[in-house]
Amino acid sequence: MLPKKRHVIGKSHTVAIEQNNSNTRHHLGRFTRRTKVVSKKVKMVDLTLKLWHALTTEDIFTAFQKTALLIFR
C-alpha cells in the first residue's frame, strides 16, 4: 500500500513506462518475428536477454564500453 500522498491516479507518469516498454519491444523484436532469420534456440534467447540487460544497465554498459574502447587505442 502506498501512503495517500504518494498514491497518484492518472496518466501523468505512464509516459516513461510506456516509452521503456516500446524500446524493449523494438529491440527485442526477435521474439515476435516469424522469419527463419532469427534463432529461437533457448541459448540464443538467453544470450539476447543478457545482452539487452547489459546494454540498458548503465554500470554494466560503462564497463563493457571501456573494454571495447581499448581496442581502438
HUPE-V279454 format. One record per residue. N is the residue number from 1. RES is the residue in three letters. PSI is psi in whole degrees, 0 to 359 (NA if undefined). Layout:
N RES PSI
N RES PSI
This chain:
1 MET 136
2 LEU 146
3 PRO 153
4 LYS 326
5 LYS 330
6 ARG 343
7 HIS 112
8 VAL 128
9 ILE 127
10 GLY 186
11 LYS 12
12 SER 336
13 HIS 4
14 THR 345
15 VAL 312
16 ALA 321
17 ILE 313
18 GLU 327
19 GLN 316
20 ASN 316
21 ASN 318
22 SER 315
23 ASN 319
24 THR 315
25 ARG 321
26 HIS 311
27 HIS 337
28 LEU 32
29 GLY 344
30 ARG 336
31 PHE 347
32 THR 347
33 ARG 145
34 ARG 15
35 THR 168
36 LYS 0
37 VAL 330
38 VAL 131
39 SER 136
40 LYS 11
41 LYS 145
42 VAL 320
43 LYS 316
44 MET 322
45 VAL 317
46 ASP 315
47 LEU 322
48 THR 316
49 LEU 321
50 LYS 318
51 LEU 316
52 TRP 317
53 HIS 317
54 ALA 321
55 LEU 335
56 THR 359
57 THR 115
58 GLU 316
59 ASP 316
60 ILE 316
61 PHE 318
62 THR 319
63 ALA 315
64 PHE 323
65 GLN 316
66 LYS 317
67 THR 316
68 ALA 323
69 LEU 340
70 LEU 334
71 ILE 326
72 PHE 9
73 ARG NA
